[in-house]
Amino acid sequence: MDEETLERVRDVVAAIPPGQTLSYGEVAGRAGIRSARLVGRILSEDGHDLPWHRVLRANGTSAPHIAQEQAARLRAEGVLMVDGRLPPEHRRTPSRRRGATGEGRPRSAPETTDPGV
């Protein structure tokens, strides 16, 4: 990865205000890169001096190895996790997870059992 990409990601994370969060994908988008995983890598290797705890997975969860510390840091800023997850109403982008309500499911043609169709 080049230095310019690293600095763009660092700048986006540094600009997240206390009490707010972004997903790795949102950080990637704002930094002009495609990879949410690259954001995670940058934060793990060069994010110790950044508010890394304000970056969560798209579904509002933390990576398991940082979950307790991340939740504690967010709680200190007034952000409360519920059952290890940031509640959907506090996320900027809706979850793409398929749920019982059908939210997030792609639209498709109705199923038919008529073999002639």
Secondary structure, 3 states (H helix, E strand, C coil): CCHHHHHHHHHHHHCCCCCCCEEHHHHHHHHCCCCHHHHHHHHHHHCCCCCHHHEECCCCECCHHHHHHHHHHHHHCCCCCECCECCHHHCCCCCCCCCCCCCCCCCCCCCCCCCCC
